[in-house]
Amino acid sequence: MASDSFQIPPNQFVDLNDERLSELASGVDALYLSGRANLPGELLGRLEVARGAADRSKTAVPFILDGVDYLLRPYGWQRYRYCLDHPWGRVGFTVSDHLPVIRVQPHTEFLQGWGPRAVVKWYRDHLENECGVVLLTVNRLDLFADFQGWDLNGDLRHEFVCRSKSRITFEEDEVFTGFNFGKRKTGTVNARLYDKTVRVEENGEHYWKMIWGENFDATRSVLRVEYELGGAVLRQFDLSGPESVLDATGALWTYLTHDWLTHRVPGHDATKSRGPISSQWQFVQRATIGENSYGLNRMYLGKRRGGVAGIMSGLEGYLSSFGAYAEASSLDDMLPHLRDALDQRERDTGISFGERVVEKHRKFGLL
């Protein structure tokens, strides 16, 4: 399928029951890469030494790749023996003859902060500085679009027409949270429609609120329509390299929303697939799948804010309990006692509070 096979009409509002359906954001949410290269013996030697140190200490150890500080884990990444983590993403290396020697998984914050094409260029340059020529291919692509103005419910599941026979309805405490179409393990197409605002709060992904911007109505839920495309289906469309895959995202979205999964108006024909496409889904079809970059610092600022929001309830409980045991009547009264307790903890464990903060910083993948 050529990347210019379909023309996507410009984004617009669609009147729906006196509500306005609006697109808040769309684009690439995941881009997993594999790389073929001749790994230098010097690099493999350093990787093995670091892996041995990680195994002995049972903790991640520092590793420098092309001047960039990573943490090498004391475990593999699936079939990749060497697993390196950085706030921008994860890199794996293997010496297996049956796998691409390099595997790359950029984090969402990096993709949204820099844009997918810039991320691909950074990783290619980064890896080639260590390994020479690296041939990158895409083994997973996730496309998404976020909307407000269409509140799905579980009763609508029969109104969707999908090429896959597999569909799952998700509920939490008897409240509908989304649909899943297809099976990930097939390596082809898997679609998810769900309330993104719930995920944002659960996972501390507050950078999405920054991406949604001034059009986001905090009193309403955000519907995410998301497709996961495995390497197998990308090969069916003769797509392999990251540039060719990114060039084809608009055409892929058109195929996915016109042919693979659609929402139909019920009651017009006994054969559901002959029913007219709903006005809501027509708007989904017109999503402006682009390659936006929102700024790396903004993405990680949103991540930090979300993390703080997620721990505040528990932190408040622990601090108030500590204040009660310390017989403090206010925050100012409690802080000297807290400092004394932390100083004693440092003496008992031999680990400074600053060292613990650095470790958490690495663990949470913060810049």
C-alpha positions as CSV (number, residue, x, y, z in Angstrom):
1,M,0.0,0.0,0.0
2,A,1.6,3.3,-1.0
3,S,1.6,6.1,1.5
4,D,-0.4,8.4,-0.9
5,S,-3.2,5.8,-1.5
6,F,-5.7,7.8,0.5
7,Q,-6.5,11.4,1.0
8,I,-7.6,12.4,4.5
9,P,-10.0,15.4,4.6
10,P,-9.0,18.3,7.0
11,N,-10.0,18.2,10.6
12,Q,-13.4,19.7,11.4
13,F,-16.2,19.7,14.0
14,V,-19.2,17.4,13.6
15,D,-22.5,18.2,15.2
16,L,-23.6,15.3,17.4
17,N,-26.7,15.6,19.5
18,D,-26.0,19.3,20.2
19,E,-22.5,18.5,21.3
20,R,-19.3,19.2,19.5
21,L,-16.9,16.4,18.8
22,S,-13.4,17.6,18.8
23,E,-9.9,16.1,18.2
24,L,-7.4,17.0,21.0
25,A,-4.3,15.2,19.7
26,S,-3.2,12.4,17.4
27,G,-0.1,10.8,16.0
28,V,2.4,8.1,16.9
29,D,2.3,6.8,20.5
30,A,4.8,3.9,20.2
31,L,7.6,3.1,17.7
32,Y,9.6,0.0,18.5
33,L,12.8,-0.6,16.5
34,S,15.1,-3.4,15.7
35,G,18.6,-2.9,14.4
36,R,21.0,-5.1,12.4
37,A,24.7,-4.3,12.8
38,N,28.1,-5.9,13.5
39,L,28.6,-5.3,17.2
40,P,32.2,-4.4,18.0
41,G,34.0,-6.8,20.3
42,E,35.0,-3.9,22.5
43,L,31.4,-3.0,23.1
44,L,30.4,-6.7,23.8
45,G,33.3,-7.0,26.3
46,R,32.1,-3.9,28.2
47,L,28.5,-5.1,28.1
48,E,29.5,-8.5,29.6
49,V,31.7,-7.0,32.3
50,A,28.8,-4.7,33.3
51,R,26.3,-7.5,33.2
52,G,28.6,-9.5,35.5
53,A,28.8,-6.6,38.0
54,A,25.0,-6.2,37.9
55,D,24.5,-9.9,38.5
56,R,26.8,-9.9,41.5
57,S,25.3,-6.8,43.0
58,K,21.7,-7.7,42.0
59,T,21.2,-4.1,41.0
60,A,21.6,-1.9,37.9
61,V,25.0,-0.6,37.2
62,P,26.1,2.5,35.2
63,F,27.0,2.0,31.6
64,I,28.1,4.6,29.1
65,L,27.1,4.2,25.5
66,D,28.3,6.8,23.1
67,G,28.8,9.2,25.9
68,V,25.2,8.8,27.3
69,D,24.7,7.4,30.8
70,Y,22.5,4.3,31.0
71,L,21.7,1.8,33.7
72,L,22.5,-1.8,32.7
73,R,20.0,-4.2,34.5
74,P,20.8,-7.5,36.2
75,Y,18.4,-9.2,33.9
76,G,17.7,-9.6,30.2
77,W,15.0,-7.9,28.2
78,Q,13.0,-10.9,26.9
79,R,15.6,-12.6,24.6
80,Y,18.1,-9.8,24.8
81,R,20.8,-10.5,27.4
82,Y,21.9,-6.8,27.8
83,C,19.2,-4.4,28.9
84,L,20.1,-0.7,29.1
85,D,17.7,1.9,30.5
86,H,17.7,5.7,30.1
87,P,14.9,8.3,30.7
88,W,14.4,8.5,27.0
89,G,14.0,4.8,26.3
90,R,15.4,1.2,26.6
91,V,18.0,-0.4,24.4
92,G,18.8,-4.1,24.2
93,F,21.7,-6.0,22.8
94,T,22.1,-9.7,21.9
95,V,24.7,-11.9,20.3
96,S,22.1,-14.4,19.0
97,D,22.2,-15.3,15.3
98,H,18.4,-15.6,15.3
99,L,17.6,-12.0,16.3
100,P,18.4,-8.5,15.2
101,V,21.3,-7.6,17.5
102,I,19.8,-4.3,18.7
103,R,16.3,-3.6,20.0
104,V,15.1,0.0,20.8
105,Q,12.0,1.1,22.7
106,P,11.7,4.9,23.0
107,H,9.5,6.1,25.8
108,T,6.3,7.9,25.0
109,E,7.6,11.2,26.6
110,F,10.6,11.2,24.2
111,L,8.4,10.5,21.2
112,Q,5.9,13.2,22.0
113,G,8.6,15.6,23.2
114,W,10.9,15.5,20.1
115,G,8.6,13.9,17.5
116,P,9.1,10.4,16.1
117,R,11.3,11.3,13.1
118,A,13.7,13.2,15.3
119,V,13.8,10.3,17.8
120,V,14.6,7.8,15.0
121,K,17.5,10.0,13.8
122,W,18.8,10.4,17.4
123,Y,18.9,6.6,18.0
124,R,20.4,5.9,14.6
125,D,23.2,8.4,15.1
126,H,23.7,7.3,18.7
127,L,24.0,3.6,17.8
128,E,26.1,4.1,14.7
129,N,28.7,6.0,16.8
130,E,29.3,2.8,18.7
131,C,28.4,0.1,16.1
132,G,29.0,1.5,12.7
133,V,26.2,1.2,10.1
134,V,22.9,0.2,11.8
135,L,19.9,-0.9,9.6
136,L,16.8,0.0,11.6
137,T,13.4,-1.6,11.0
138,V,10.1,-1.1,12.8
139,N,8.6,-4.0,14.7
140,R,5.7,-2.2,16.3
141,L,3.8,1.1,15.5
142,D,1.0,2.5,17.6
143,L,-1.2,5.2,16.1
144,F,-3.7,7.2,18.3
145,A,-6.2,10.0,18.3
146,D,-7.9,11.6,21.3
147,F,-11.4,13.0,21.2
148,Q,-14.0,14.6,23.4
149,G,-17.7,14.6,22.7
150,W,-18.4,10.9,22.2
151,D,-19.1,8.9,25.4
152,L,-19.0,5.2,24.6
153,N,-20.7,2.5,26.6
154,G,-20.6,-1.2,26.6
155,D,-23.9,-1.6,24.9
156,L,-22.4,-0.2,21.7
157,R,-20.1,-3.2,21.2
158,H,-22.4,-4.8,18.7
159,E,-22.4,-1.7,16.5
160,F,-18.7,-2.1,15.6
161,V,-17.6,-4.1,12.5
162,C,-14.1,-5.5,12.7
163,R,-12.0,-7.8,10.6
164,S,-11.0,-9.6,13.8
165,K,-13.5,-11.8,15.6
166,S,-11.9,-11.1,18.9
167,R,-13.4,-8.3,21.0
168,I,-13.3,-7.6,24.7
169,T,-15.3,-5.2,26.8
170,F,-13.6,-3.8,29.9
171,E,-15.3,-2.6,33.1
172,E,-14.1,-1.5,36.5
173,D,-16.5,-1.6,39.4
174,E,-19.3,-2.2,36.8
175,V,-18.3,1.0,35.0
176,F,-17.4,0.7,31.3
177,T,-13.8,1.6,30.5
178,G,-13.2,0.5,27.0
179,F,-13.1,-2.0,24.1
180,N,-10.3,-4.2,22.7
181,F,-10.5,-5.6,19.2
182,G,-8.0,-8.2,17.8
183,K,-5.2,-10.1,19.6
184,R,-1.8,-8.7,20.2
185,K,-0.1,-12.1,20.0
186,T,-1.0,-12.3,16.3
187,G,1.5,-9.6,15.5
188,T,-0.9,-7.9,13.1
189,V,-3.5,-5.4,14.3
190,N,-4.9,-4.7,17.8
191,A,-7.3,-1.8,18.4
192,R,-8.2,-0.2,21.8
193,L,-10.9,2.4,22.5
194,Y,-10.9,3.6,26.1
195,D,-11.2,6.5,28.5
196,K,-7.7,8.1,28.4
197,T,-8.5,10.4,31.3
198,V,-8.7,7.4,33.7
199,R,-5.3,6.2,32.5
200,V,-3.8,9.6,32.9
201,E,-4.7,9.8,36.6
202,E,-3.8,6.1,37.2
203,N,-0.4,6.3,35.6
204,G,0.5,9.9,36.4
205,E,0.7,10.8,32.7
206,H,-0.2,14.5,33.3
207,Y,1.8,15.6,30.2
208,W,-1.2,14.5,28.1
209,K,-3.1,17.4,29.6
210,M,-0.4,19.7,28.3
211,I,-0.6,18.1,24.9
212,W,-4.4,18.4,24.8
213,G,-4.1,22.1,25.6
214,E,-6.8,24.7,25.9
215,N,-9.4,22.6,24.0
216,F,-9.4,20.0,26.8
217,D,-12.5,20.2,29.0
218,A,-11.5,18.8,32.4
219,T,-15.2,18.0,33.2
220,R,-15.4,15.5,30.4
221,S,-13.7,12.3,29.5
222,V,-11.3,11.8,26.6
223,L,-11.8,8.9,24.3
224,R,-8.7,7.4,22.9
225,V,-8.8,5.4,19.6
226,E,-5.5,3.5,19.4
227,Y,-4.2,0.9,16.9
228,E,-1.2,-1.3,17.5
229,L,0.4,-2.6,14.3
230,G,2.9,-5.4,14.6
231,G,5.8,-6.0,12.2
232,A,3.9,-8.7,10.4
233,V,1.2,-6.4,9.2
234,L,3.6,-3.7,8.3
235,R,5.5,-6.1,6.1
236,Q,2.2,-6.9,4.3
237,F,2.2,-3.3,3.2
238,D,5.9,-3.4,2.2
239,L,6.8,-1.1,5.1
240,S,10.0,-1.8,7.1
241,G,12.3,1.1,7.6
242,P,11.2,3.8,10.1
243,E,11.1,6.6,7.5
244,S,8.8,4.7,5.2
245,V,6.6,3.7,8.1
246,L,6.3,7.3,9.3
247,D,5.6,8.4,5.7
248,A,2.6,6.0,5.6
249,T,0.9,6.8,8.9
250,G,-1.9,8.8,7.3
251,A,-2.6,6.0,4.8
252,L,-2.4,3.4,7.5
253,W,-4.9,5.3,9.6
254,T,-7.3,5.4,6.7
255,Y,-7.0,1.7,6.2
256,L,-7.5,1.0,9.9
257,T,-10.6,3.2,10.3
258,H,-12.2,2.5,6.9
259,D,-11.5,-1.2,6.4
260,W,-10.3,-2.9,9.6
261,L,-12.6,-1.4,12.2
262,T,-15.7,0.8,11.8
263,H,-18.7,1.9,13.8
264,R,-22.1,1.6,12.1
265,V,-25.5,3.1,12.6
266,P,-27.7,0.1,13.7
267,G,-31.0,-0.9,12.3
268,H,-30.6,0.0,8.6
269,D,-29.7,-3.5,7.3
270,A,-29.7,-7.1,8.7
271,T,-26.1,-7.3,7.6
272,K,-24.3,-5.0,10.0
273,S,-21.4,-4.2,7.7
274,R,-23.9,-2.7,5.2
275,G,-25.1,-0.1,7.6
276,P,-23.9,3.5,7.3
277,I,-20.9,4.6,9.1
278,S,-21.8,6.7,12.1
279,S,-21.1,10.5,12.2
280,Q,-18.8,9.9,15.2
281,W,-16.7,7.4,13.4
282,Q,-16.5,9.6,10.3
283,F,-14.9,12.2,12.6
284,V,-12.4,9.5,13.8
285,Q,-11.6,8.7,10.2
286,R,-10.6,12.3,9.6
287,A,-8.1,12.5,12.5
288,T,-5.1,14.5,11.5
289,I,-2.4,11.9,12.1
290,G,0.8,14.0,12.3
291,E,4.3,14.0,13.8
292,N,4.0,16.7,16.4
293,S,6.7,17.6,19.0
294,Y,5.6,19.2,22.2
295,G,9.0,19.8,23.9
296,L,10.9,17.3,25.9
297,N,11.0,19.5,29.1
298,R,7.2,20.0,29.0
299,M,6.7,16.2,28.7
300,Y,8.9,15.4,31.7
301,L,7.5,18.3,33.7
302,G,4.1,16.7,33.2
303,K,5.4,13.4,34.2
304,R,6.9,14.8,37.5
305,R,3.7,16.6,38.3
306,G,1.7,13.4,37.7
307,G,4.1,11.5,39.9
308,V,3.8,14.0,42.8
309,A,0.0,14.0,42.5
310,G,0.0,10.2,42.6
311,I,1.9,10.0,45.9
312,M,0.4,13.0,47.8
313,S,-2.4,11.1,49.5
314,G,-0.1,8.4,50.9
315,L,2.6,11.0,51.7
316,E,0.2,13.1,53.6
317,G,-0.9,10.1,55.6
318,Y,2.7,9.1,56.5
319,L,3.7,12.6,57.4
320,S,0.7,13.2,59.6
321,S,1.4,9.9,61.4
322,F,5.0,10.8,61.9
323,G,3.9,14.2,63.2
324,A,1.6,12.5,65.7
325,Y,4.4,10.2,67.0
326,A,6.8,13.2,67.1
327,E,4.1,15.2,69.1
328,A,4.3,18.0,66.5
329,S,1.3,20.3,66.2
330,S,2.2,21.8,62.8
331,L,4.4,21.2,59.7
332,D,7.0,23.6,61.1
333,D,7.1,21.8,64.4
334,M,7.5,18.4,62.6
335,L,10.3,19.2,60.1
336,P,13.1,19.3,62.6
337,H,12.0,15.9,64.0
338,L,11.8,14.5,60.4
339,R,15.3,15.8,59.6
340,D,16.7,14.1,62.8
341,A,15.0,10.8,61.9
342,L,16.4,10.9,58.4
343,D,19.9,11.7,59.7
344,Q,19.6,8.7,62.0
345,R,18.4,6.5,59.2
346,E,21.5,7.5,57.1
347,R,23.8,6.6,60.0
348,D,22.0,3.2,60.5
349,T,22.0,2.2,56.8
350,G,25.1,4.0,55.5
351,I,23.0,5.3,52.6
352,S,22.4,9.0,52.4
353,F,19.0,10.5,51.6
354,G,20.6,12.1,48.5
355,E,21.7,8.7,47.2
356,R,18.1,7.4,47.7
357,V,16.7,10.4,45.7
358,V,19.2,9.7,42.9
359,E,18.2,6.0,42.7
360,K,14.5,7.0,42.6
361,H,15.3,9.5,39.9
362,R,16.7,6.7,37.8
363,K,14.0,4.3,38.7
364,F,11.2,6.7,37.6
365,G,13.0,7.6,34.4
366,L,13.1,11.3,35.1
367,L,15.4,13.8,33.4
